[in-house]
Amino acid sequence: MHRKNKIKVILCGGGTGGHIFPMISIANELKNENKENEILFVGSRDRMEMEIVPKHNFKIIGLWISGIKRSSILLNILFAGIPFFLQNFLLPLKLLYSIFRSIYILYTFKPDFVIGFGGYSSGPFVFISNFLRFKTAIQEQNSSMGLTNKFLVNRVDQVFVAYEKLKKIYPNKPIHNFGNPIRGLRVEDSIKPYEHFKLEKDKKTVLVLGGSLGAKNINDAIINNISLIRESSYQILWQTGKFYYDEIQNHNYQEKNLVIKPFIDRMDLAYSVADLIISRAGAIAISELCVVAKPLILIPSPNVVDDHQTKNALEISERGGCILIKDSDAKDLMMNKSIEILEDQKLIDSMKANLRELSMPNASSNIVEKIYESL
């Protein structure tokens, strides 16, 4: 049922896809509720949201804001790191500019509601929105609060999270565990996805994902086990990442059961062919994988702030939804563990059931419902 009353909402944040795509999901849901709803994105200049959001037909304004460079300021000065020092030196000026720019945006757009999703722009914009008595909320994608959301959590009117334990950490806040807003995914049980990737429908398929840029240890796990793959009865759909694709193509692999892609843009079709998925443990990826409910190996990236991915993966593995492998162990364990899972139907059924229990496919609609209730 579509609502008749039109509302105006600002969605702010960005820097990574994990912040941007939940914003886009909420924006699309708001448009589904009422096509007259006005939506404005606020991001950071020169960050990826400035390119991605317009492709989804939404307007975005960029603030001149960046994060603190955490390298030693003294070392930066002494050892030719002056650009980093200058960026920190400019931070107060950027912050002051962003505050005044935020005030201007708020009083010209006049939103009914402001939601921050994390990232550099989210902090000052949501803070000023709250200070000026606009209704505000934050949405935290990970199992532990990021730096920006930690700063905002006690200031906003509503908090949307994807993990139940955050309600216990902040017991006095109006926290709603709706899960992460994700894109609509439809898993097909037909020949079409197999034809798309030139795979055989009667063979079990392992989908290997290391992120858009790729993951070295995940890729090396396949390279080091190519003879095992060649002799197996399974087939591999392997997203190498754009950074590693050319190097891997130089190996000139001829295995018929190995399909190599730099990047998979039809993830719905990839999920459809998968009997087992190997993935990093980003918050949005995990939310999608819970909805897809296919047997799962998570290999958290060690190169993220506060080790968010390991914490996310632990939440799933402790509920029986995945096998967790350290990045440093991937080369030795990943392929053998994949075969073990595919040959254990009891484990497969258990994982699928546990992932379905963890899935929250209606996050976007629930968040939008709560926005309307609060107005």
Secondary structure, DSSP 8 states (H G I E B T S, - for coil): ---SS--EEEEE--SSHHHHHHHHHHHHHHHHH-TT-EEEEEEETTSTHHHHHHHTT-EEEEES------S-HHHHHHTT-HHHHHHHHHHHHHHHHHHHHHHHHHHHH--SEEEE-SSTTHHHHHHHHHHTT--EEEE--SSS--HHHHHHTTTSSEEEES-THHHHHSTTS-EEE------------SSHHHHHHT--TTS-EEEEE--SS--HHHHHHHHTTHHHHHHSS-EEEEE--TTTHHHHHTT----TTEEEES--S-HHHHHHH-SEEEE---HHHHHHHHHHT--EEE---SSSGGGHHHHHHHHHHTTTS-EE--GGGHHHHHHHHHHHHHT-HHHHHHHHHHHHHH--TTHHHHHHHHHHHH-
